[in-house]
Protein backbone atom coordinates (compact mmCIF):
# COMPACT_ATOMS: atom_id res chain seq x y z
CA UNK A 1 0.00 0.00 0.00
CA UNK A 2 1.26 3.48 -0.89
CA UNK A 3 0.68 4.97 2.57
CA UNK A 4 2.63 2.23 4.35
CA UNK A 5 5.50 2.70 1.90
CA UNK A 6 5.55 6.46 2.55
CA UNK A 7 5.64 5.86 6.31
CA UNK A 8 8.49 3.37 6.05
CA UNK A 9 10.54 5.49 3.61
CA UNK A 10 10.31 8.80 5.50
CA UNK A 11 11.76 9.16 9.00
CA UNK A 12 9.31 11.96 9.90
CA UNK A 13 6.01 12.22 8.07
CA UNK A 14 2.86 14.20 8.76
CA UNK A 15 -0.51 13.41 7.23
CA UNK A 16 -2.07 16.83 7.05
CA UNK A 17 -4.54 19.04 5.28
CA UNK A 18 -3.98 22.64 4.33
CA UNK A 19 -7.08 23.93 6.14
CA UNK A 20 -6.04 22.42 9.50
CA UNK A 21 -4.54 24.93 11.96
CA UNK A 22 -3.28 22.11 14.23
CA UNK A 23 -1.37 20.70 11.24
CA UNK A 24 0.32 24.08 10.78
CA UNK A 25 1.32 24.20 14.46
CA UNK A 26 2.74 20.65 14.25
CA UNK A 27 4.83 21.52 11.19
CA UNK A 28 6.08 24.69 12.89
CA UNK A 29 7.10 22.84 16.08
CA UNK A 30 9.08 20.29 14.08
CA UNK A 31 10.74 23.00 11.98
CA UNK A 32 11.74 24.84 15.18
CA UNK A 33 13.39 21.59 16.27
CA UNK A 34 15.46 21.47 13.08
CA UNK A 35 13.34 18.88 11.29
CA UNK A 36 11.91 19.20 7.80
CA UNK A 37 9.16 16.57 7.81
CA UNK A 38 7.64 15.00 4.76
CA UNK A 39 4.12 16.41 4.59
CA UNK A 40 1.31 14.61 2.80
CA UNK A 41 -1.71 16.86 2.29
CA UNK A 42 -4.86 14.74 2.28
CA UNK A 43 -8.31 15.53 0.96
CA UNK A 44 -11.38 14.89 3.14
CA UNK A 45 -12.38 11.77 1.18
CA UNK A 46 -8.85 10.31 1.54
CA UNK A 47 -8.91 10.81 5.31
CA UNK A 48 -12.30 9.12 5.60
CA UNK A 49 -11.27 6.20 3.38
CA UNK A 50 -8.08 5.59 5.35
CA UNK A 51 -9.79 5.77 8.73
CA UNK A 52 -12.43 3.26 7.56
CA UNK A 53 -9.86 0.79 6.17
CA UNK A 54 -8.70 -1.67 8.85
CA UNK A 55 -5.46 -2.47 6.99
CA UNK A 56 -4.46 1.16 6.40
CA UNK A 57 -2.20 2.86 8.92
CA UNK A 58 -3.96 5.28 11.21
CA UNK A 59 -4.14 8.89 10.12
CA UNK A 60 -6.15 9.62 13.21
CA UNK A 61 -3.80 10.95 15.84
CA UNK A 62 -6.33 10.53 18.62
CA UNK A 63 -8.43 13.60 18.00
CA UNK A 64 -5.66 15.16 15.91
CA UNK A 65 -5.08 17.66 18.66
CA UNK A 66 -7.73 19.81 17.11
CA UNK A 67 -10.87 17.84 17.84
CA UNK A 68 -11.42 16.92 14.20
CA UNK A 69 -10.72 13.19 14.50
CA UNK A 70 -8.34 12.95 11.53
CA UNK A 71 -5.35 15.20 11.06
CA UNK A 72 -2.61 15.87 11.85
CA UNK A 73 -1.15 12.41 12.24
CA UNK A 74 2.59 12.21 12.86
CA UNK A 75 4.84 9.20 12.33
CA UNK A 76 8.46 9.17 13.50
CA UNK A 77 10.64 6.23 12.52
CA UNK A 78 7.64 4.37 11.13
CA UNK A 79 5.73 4.52 14.42
CA UNK A 80 2.58 6.53 15.00
CA UNK A 81 3.24 9.35 17.46
CA UNK A 82 -0.30 10.71 17.17
CA UNK A 83 -1.73 14.17 16.89
CA UNK A 84 -0.57 17.58 18.03
CA UNK A 85 -1.28 16.91 21.72
CA UNK A 86 0.92 13.81 21.53
CA UNK A 87 3.74 15.74 19.84
CA UNK A 88 3.57 18.54 22.41
CA UNK A 89 3.61 16.00 25.26
CA UNK A 90 6.66 14.33 23.71
CA UNK A 91 8.35 17.72 23.36
CA UNK A 92 7.56 18.85 26.92
CA UNK A 93 8.75 15.54 28.40
CA UNK A 94 12.12 15.97 26.69
CA UNK A 95 11.65 12.81 24.64
CA UNK A 96 11.19 14.44 21.23
CA UNK A 97 14.81 15.39 20.53
CA UNK A 98 16.23 11.94 21.42
CA UNK A 99 13.62 10.33 19.14
CA UNK A 100 14.56 12.69 16.29
CA UNK A 101 18.26 11.95 16.82
CA UNK A 102 17.51 8.21 16.88
CA UNK A 103 15.90 8.31 13.43
CA UNK A 104 18.72 10.48 12.06
CA UNK A 105 16.90 13.72 11.30
CA UNK A 106 18.60 15.85 13.92
CA UNK A 107 22.13 16.22 15.20
CA UNK A 108 22.73 15.76 18.93
CA UNK A 109 24.69 19.02 19.23
CA UNK A 110 22.32 21.14 17.15
CA UNK A 111 21.83 24.61 18.64
CA UNK A 112 18.48 26.21 17.94
N, CA and C atoms as an extended XYZ file, in Angstrom:
336
Properties=species:S:1:pos:R:3:atomname:S:1:resname:S:1:resid:I:1 pbc="F F F"
N         0.836       -1.181        0.000 N   UNK     1
C         0.000        0.000        0.000 CA  UNK     1
C         0.887        1.252        0.000 C   UNK     1
N         0.481        2.249       -0.722 N   UNK     2
C         1.255        3.477       -0.893 CA  UNK     2
C         1.518        4.183        0.436 C   UNK     2
N         0.528        4.263        1.289 N   UNK     3
C         0.680        4.968        2.565 CA  UNK     3
C         1.717        4.282        3.440 C   UNK     3
N         1.658        2.964        3.536 N   UNK     4
C         2.628        2.228        4.349 CA  UNK     4
C         4.040        2.424        3.813 C   UNK     4
N         4.188        2.472        2.500 N   UNK     5
C         5.499        2.704        1.897 CA  UNK     5
C         6.017        4.097        2.258 C   UNK     5
N         5.151        5.095        2.183 N   UNK     6
C         5.547        6.457        2.548 CA  UNK     6
C         6.009        6.528        3.998 C   UNK     6
N         5.289        5.855        4.883 N   UNK     7
C         5.645        5.863        6.307 CA  UNK     7
C         6.996        5.202        6.523 C   UNK     7
N         7.232        4.086        5.847 N   UNK     8
C         8.493        3.367        6.052 CA  UNK     8
C         9.678        4.067        5.390 C   UNK     8
N         9.451        4.836        4.337 N   UNK     9
C        10.540        5.489        3.610 CA  UNK     9
C        10.910        6.864        4.164 C   UNK     9
N        10.071        7.440        4.998 N   UNK    10
C        10.306        8.796        5.503 CA  UNK    10
C        10.426        8.775        7.021 C   UNK    10
N        11.562        9.233        7.556 N   UNK    11
C        11.755        9.156        9.003 CA  UNK    11
C        10.759       10.000        9.803 C   UNK    11
N        10.324       11.121        9.247 N   UNK    12
C         9.311       11.956        9.904 CA  UNK    12
C         8.293       12.348        8.840 C   UNK    12
N         7.054       11.937        9.046 N   UNK    13
C         6.010       12.219        8.065 CA  UNK    13
C         4.740       12.653        8.782 C   UNK    13
N         4.124       13.686        8.225 N   UNK    14
C         2.863       14.203        8.755 CA  UNK    14
C         1.794       14.023        7.688 C   UNK    14
N         0.678       13.429        8.080 N   UNK    15
C        -0.506       13.413        7.231 CA  UNK    15
C        -1.334       14.606        7.677 C   UNK    15
N        -1.574       15.507        6.740 N   UNK    16
C        -2.075       16.831        7.050 CA  UNK    16
C        -3.163       17.219        6.070 C   UNK    16
N        -3.700       18.387        6.287 N   UNK    17
C        -4.537       19.043        5.278 CA  UNK    17
C        -4.318       20.538        5.422 C   UNK    17
N        -4.372       21.226        4.333 N   UNK    18
C        -3.985       22.637        4.328 CA  UNK    18
C        -4.894       23.504        5.187 C   UNK    18
N        -6.139       23.115        5.372 N   UNK    19
C        -7.079       23.934        6.140 CA  UNK    19
C        -7.019       23.682        7.645 C   UNK    19
N        -6.097       22.829        8.096 N   UNK    20
C        -6.040       22.424        9.504 CA  UNK    20
C        -5.012       23.265       10.261 C   UNK    20
N        -5.472       24.086       11.210 N   UNK    21
C        -4.541       24.934       11.959 CA  UNK    21
C        -3.632       24.102       12.861 C   UNK    21
N        -4.115       22.972       13.381 N   UNK    22
C        -3.279       22.112       14.227 CA  UNK    22
C        -2.144       21.491       13.401 C   UNK    22
N        -2.410       21.226       12.131 N   UNK    23
C        -1.371       20.704       11.235 CA  UNK    23
C        -0.264       21.741       11.071 C   UNK    23
N        -0.655       22.993       10.925 N   UNK    24
C         0.319       24.080       10.777 CA  UNK    24
C         1.188       24.192       12.028 C   UNK    24
N         0.574       24.113       13.200 N   UNK    25
C         1.317       24.201       14.458 CA  UNK    25
C         2.297       23.034       14.573 C   UNK    25
N         1.855       21.830       14.190 N   UNK    26
C         2.735       20.654       14.254 CA  UNK    26
C         3.953       20.845       13.350 C   UNK    26
N         3.717       21.294       12.125 N   UNK    27
C         4.825       21.525       11.193 CA  UNK    27
C         5.798       22.558       11.766 C   UNK    27
N         5.257       23.621       12.330 N   UNK    28
C         6.080       24.695       12.894 CA  UNK    28
C         6.935       24.181       14.057 C   UNK    28
N         6.357       23.384       14.946 N   UNK    29
C         7.104       22.844       16.083 CA  UNK    29
C         8.253       21.959       15.606 C   UNK    29
N         8.007       21.144       14.603 N   UNK    30
C         9.077       20.289       14.078 CA  UNK    30
C        10.158       21.129       13.397 C   UNK    30
N         9.754       22.125       12.631 N   UNK    31
C        10.740       22.997       11.980 CA  UNK    31
C        11.593       23.720       13.013 C   UNK    31
N        10.994       24.173       14.105 N   UNK    32
C        11.743       24.840       15.177 CA  UNK    32
C        12.727       23.890       15.851 C   UNK    32
N        12.487       22.592       15.721 N   UNK    33
C        13.391       21.587       16.272 CA  UNK    33
C        14.372       21.078       15.219 C   UNK    33
N        14.479       21.801       14.098 N   UNK    34
C        15.460       21.473       13.081 CA  UNK    34
C        15.081       20.341       12.155 C   UNK    34
N        13.802       20.003       12.108 N   UNK    35
C        13.343       18.879       11.293 CA  UNK    35
C        12.475       19.396       10.155 C   UNK    35
N        12.729       18.887        8.966 N   UNK    36
C        11.907       19.198        7.800 CA  UNK    36
C        11.126       17.939        7.451 C   UNK    36
N         9.918       17.800        8.021 N   UNK    37
C         9.159       16.567        7.814 CA  UNK    37
C         8.617       16.459        6.397 C   UNK    37
N         8.400       15.237        5.977 N   UNK    38
C         7.638       15.003        4.758 CA  UNK    38
C         6.186       15.261        5.117 C   UNK    38
N         5.510       16.064        4.311 N   UNK    39
C         4.117       16.406        4.594 CA  UNK    39
C         3.251       15.911        3.445 C   UNK    39
N         2.267       15.105        3.784 N   UNK    40
C         1.309       14.607        2.804 CA  UNK    40
C        -0.020       15.299        3.082 C   UNK    40
N        -0.430       16.152        2.148 N   UNK    41
C        -1.707       16.856        2.288 CA  UNK    41
C        -2.818       15.948        1.764 C   UNK    41
N        -3.765       15.632        2.629 N   UNK    42
C        -4.865       14.742        2.283 CA  UNK    42
C        -6.146       15.529        2.048 C   UNK    42
N        -6.975       14.989        1.174 N   UNK    43
C        -8.315       15.533        0.960 CA  UNK    43
C        -9.263       14.846        1.934 C   UNK    43
N       -10.411       15.442        2.180 N   UNK    44
C       -11.378       14.890        3.137 CA  UNK    44
C       -11.748       13.441        2.819 C   UNK    44
N       -11.980       13.132        1.538 N   UNK    45
C       -12.380       11.766        1.181 CA  UNK    45
C       -11.245       10.771        1.425 C   UNK    45
N        -9.988       11.193        1.268 N   UNK    46
C        -8.853       10.308        1.541 CA  UNK    46
C        -8.738       10.003        3.029 C   UNK    46
N        -8.969       11.007        3.865 N   UNK    47
C        -8.910       10.807        5.315 CA  UNK    47
C        -9.981        9.826        5.742 C   UNK    47
N       -11.202       10.016        5.253 N   UNK    48
C       -12.301        9.118        5.599 CA  UNK    48
C       -12.054        7.701        5.131 C   UNK    48
N       -11.540        7.546        3.914 N   UNK    49
C       -11.275        6.205        3.381 CA  UNK    49
C       -10.199        5.499        4.189 C   UNK    49
N        -9.154        6.215        4.578 N   UNK    50
C        -8.076        5.591        5.353 CA  UNK    50
C        -8.540        5.217        6.749 C   UNK    50
N        -9.328        6.064        7.382 N   UNK    51
C        -9.794        5.774        8.734 CA  UNK    51
C       -10.802        4.633        8.761 C   UNK    51
N       -11.459        4.352        7.631 N   UNK    52
C       -12.426        3.256        7.564 CA  UNK    52
C       -11.821        1.963        7.053 C   UNK    52
N       -10.534        1.970        6.700 N   UNK    53
C        -9.861        0.789        6.169 CA  UNK    53
C        -9.036        0.148        7.278 C   UNK    53
N        -9.414       -1.061        7.727 N   UNK    54
C        -8.704       -1.673        8.849 CA  UNK    54
C        -7.255       -2.036        8.562 C   UNK    54
N        -6.852       -2.140        7.294 N   UNK    55
C        -5.459       -2.475        6.993 CA  UNK    55
C        -4.608       -1.240        6.732 C   UNK    55
N        -5.216       -0.080        6.626 N   UNK    56
C        -4.462        1.160        6.405 CA  UNK    56
C        -3.922        1.669        7.727 C   UNK    56
N        -2.734        2.254        7.702 N   UNK    57
C        -2.201        2.856        8.925 CA  UNK    57
C        -3.113        3.983        9.393 C   UNK    57
N        -3.105        4.225       10.657 N   UNK    58
C        -3.957        5.279       11.215 CA  UNK    58
C        -3.499        6.646       10.745 C   UNK    58
N        -4.421        7.474       10.328 N   UNK    59
C        -4.139        8.888       10.119 CA  UNK    59
C        -4.968        9.674       11.115 C   UNK    59
N        -5.379        8.992       12.151 N   UNK    60
C        -6.151        9.624       13.206 CA  UNK    60
C        -5.277        9.680       14.438 C   UNK    60
N        -4.661       10.818       14.678 N   UNK    61
C        -3.802       10.953       15.843 CA  UNK    61
C        -4.622       11.247       17.077 C   UNK    61
N        -5.416       10.292       17.511 N   UNK    62
C        -6.330       10.530       18.621 CA  UNK    62
C        -7.427       11.421       18.103 C   UNK    62
N        -7.474       12.656       18.572 N   UNK    63
C        -8.426       13.598       17.996 CA  UNK    63
C        -7.695       14.606       17.121 C   UNK    63
N        -6.440       14.276       16.757 N   UNK    64
C        -5.657       15.160       15.911 CA  UNK    64
C        -5.114       16.363       16.655 C   UNK    64
N        -5.504       16.498       17.896 N   UNK    65
C        -5.082       17.662       18.656 CA  UNK    65
C        -5.967       18.853       18.391 C   UNK    65
N        -6.865       18.698       17.438 N   UNK    66
C        -7.730       19.808       17.108 CA  UNK    66
C        -9.195       19.455       17.192 C   UNK    66
N        -9.490       18.241       17.665 N   UNK    67
C       -10.865       17.836       17.839 CA  UNK    67
C       -11.545       17.398       16.565 C   UNK    67
N       -10.784       17.253       15.463 N   UNK    68
C       -11.422       16.917       14.197 CA  UNK    68
C       -11.411       15.430       13.886 C   UNK    68
N       -10.696       14.628       14.677 N   UNK    69
C       -10.717       13.186       14.501 CA  UNK    69
C        -9.929       12.669       13.320 C   UNK    69
N        -9.066       13.458       12.687 N   UNK    70
C        -8.343       12.952       11.531 CA  UNK    70
C        -6.917       13.417       11.410 C   UNK    70
N        -6.695       14.696       11.259 N   UNK    71
C        -5.350       15.202       11.055 CA  UNK    71
C        -5.057       16.255       12.109 C   UNK    71
N        -3.808       16.503       12.411 N   UNK    72
C        -2.614       15.871       11.851 CA  UNK    72
C        -2.352       14.505       12.475 C   UNK    72
N        -1.636       13.691       11.724 N   UNK    73
C        -1.153       12.406       12.235 CA  UNK    73
C         0.336       12.351       11.934 C   UNK    73
N         1.136       12.175       12.973 N   UNK    74
C         2.591       12.205       12.862 CA  UNK    74
C         3.173       10.821       13.084 C   UNK    74
N         4.073       10.430       12.189 N   UNK    75
C         4.844        9.198       12.335 CA  UNK    75
C         6.310        9.573       12.420 C   UNK    75
N         7.014        9.004       13.388 N   UNK    76
C         8.464        9.171       13.501 CA  UNK    76
C         9.076        7.782       13.520 C   UNK    76
N         9.999        7.544       12.591 N   UNK    77
C        10.644        6.234       12.522 CA  UNK    77
C         9.673        5.109       12.238 C   UNK    77
N         8.621        5.386       11.486 N   UNK    78
C         7.641        4.371       11.127 CA  UNK    78
C         6.594        4.095       12.182 C   UNK    78
N         6.688        4.743       13.340 N   UNK    79
C         5.733        4.516       14.424 CA  UNK    79
C         4.813        5.725       14.584 C   UNK    79
N         3.535        5.454       14.787 N   UNK    80
C         2.581        6.532       14.995 CA  UNK    80
C         2.853        7.225       16.320 C   UNK    80
N         3.116        8.533       16.259 N   UNK    81
C         3.242        9.352       17.464 CA  UNK    81
C         1.847        9.807       17.877 C   UNK    81
N         1.067       10.261       16.909 N   UNK    82
C        -0.299       10.705       17.165 CA  UNK    82
C        -0.536       12.086       16.613 C   UNK    82
N        -1.373       12.832       17.306 N   UNK    83
C        -1.733       14.172       16.888 CA  UNK    83
C        -0.879       15.229       17.562 C   UNK    83
N        -1.334       16.462       17.478 N   UNK    84
C        -0.565       17.580       18.025 CA  UNK    84
C        -0.371       17.450       19.531 C   UNK    84
N        -1.414       17.052       20.259 N   UNK    85
C        -1.277       16.906       21.717 CA  UNK    85
C        -0.181       15.907       22.061 C   UNK    85
N        -0.100       14.828       21.289 N   UNK    86
C         0.924       13.808       21.532 CA  UNK    86
C         2.320       14.359       21.251 C   UNK    86
N         2.451       15.135       20.170 N   UNK    87
C         3.739       15.738       19.842 CA  UNK    87
C         4.161       16.736       20.918 C   UNK    87
N         3.245       17.564       21.366 N   UNK    88
C         3.568       18.545       22.408 CA  UNK    88
C         3.970       17.831       23.697 C   UNK    88
N         3.261       16.766       24.057 N   UNK    89
C         3.612       16.002       25.263 CA  UNK    89
C         5.007       15.408       25.136 C   UNK    89
N         5.333       14.890       23.956 N   UNK    90
C         6.660       14.325       23.705 CA  UNK    90
C         7.727       15.414       23.829 C   UNK    90
N         7.429       16.584       23.296 N   UNK    91
C         8.348       17.721       23.358 CA  UNK    91
C         8.555       18.183       24.803 C   UNK    91
N         7.472       18.358       25.542 N   UNK    92
C         7.564       18.851       26.921 CA  UNK    92
C         8.236       17.854       27.858 C   UNK    92
N         8.111       16.569       27.562 N   UNK    93
C         8.746       15.543       28.405 CA  UNK    93
C        10.242       15.426       28.140 C   UNK    93
N        10.707       16.061       27.052 N   UNK    94
C        12.117       15.969       26.694 CA  UNK    94
C        12.447       14.754       25.850 C   UNK    94
N        11.427       14.023       25.417 N   UNK    95
C        11.650       12.805       24.641 CA  UNK    95
C        11.649       13.020       23.129 C   UNK    95
N        11.257       14.201       22.671 N   UNK    96
C        11.192       14.443       21.231 CA  UNK    96
C        12.572       14.465       20.593 C   UNK    96
N        13.481       15.260       21.129 N   UNK    97
C        14.813       15.393       20.525 CA  UNK    97
C        15.538       14.048       20.455 C   UNK    97
N        15.578       13.250       21.532 N   UNK    98
C        16.230       11.939       21.416 CA  UNK    98
C        15.610       11.052       20.330 C   UNK    98
N        14.295       11.132       20.178 N   UNK    99
C        13.621       10.335       19.143 CA  UNK    99
C        14.030       10.815       17.751 C   UNK    99
N        14.150       12.128       17.577 N   UNK   100
C        14.560       12.688       16.287 CA  UNK   100
C        16.014       12.338       15.976 C   UNK   100
N        16.860       12.347       16.997 N   UNK   101
C        18.262       11.946       16.817 CA  UNK   101
C        18.332       10.469       16.443 C   UNK   101
N        17.525        9.658       17.123 N   UNK   102
C        17.509        8.209       16.882 CA  UNK   102
C        17.183        7.862       15.433 C   UNK   102
N        16.270        8.610       14.814 N   UNK   103
C        15.901        8.315       13.425 CA  UNK   103
C        16.761        9.079       12.422 C   UNK   103
N        17.735        9.854       12.925 N   UNK   104
C        18.723       10.479       12.056 CA  UNK   104
C        18.315       11.769       11.384 C   UNK   104
N        17.327       12.470       11.932 N   UNK   105
C        16.903       13.718       11.300 CA  UNK   105
C        17.365       14.955       12.053 C   UNK   105
N        18.078       14.726       13.149 N   UNK   106
C        18.596       15.854       13.917 CA  UNK   106
C        19.919       15.466       14.547 C   UNK   106
N        20.839       16.422       14.564 N   UNK   107
C        22.135       16.221       15.204 CA  UNK   107
C        21.997       16.409       16.708 C   UNK   107
N        22.776       15.672       17.470 N   UNK   108
C        22.731       15.763       18.927 CA  UNK   108
C        23.169       17.132       19.431 C   UNK   108
N        24.135       17.745       18.758 N   UNK   109
C        24.690       19.019       19.227 CA  UNK   109
C        24.077       20.230       18.535 C   UNK   109
N        22.964       20.065       17.883 N   UNK   110
C        22.323       21.139       17.150 CA  UNK   110
C        21.849       22.227       18.105 C   UNK   110
N        22.243       23.465       17.828 N   UNK   111
C        21.829       24.606       18.636 CA  UNK   111
C        20.722       25.321       17.886 C   UNK   111
N        19.613       25.536       18.586 N   UNK   112
C        18.477       26.209       17.942 CA  UNK   112
C        18.268       27.582       18.512 C   UNK   112
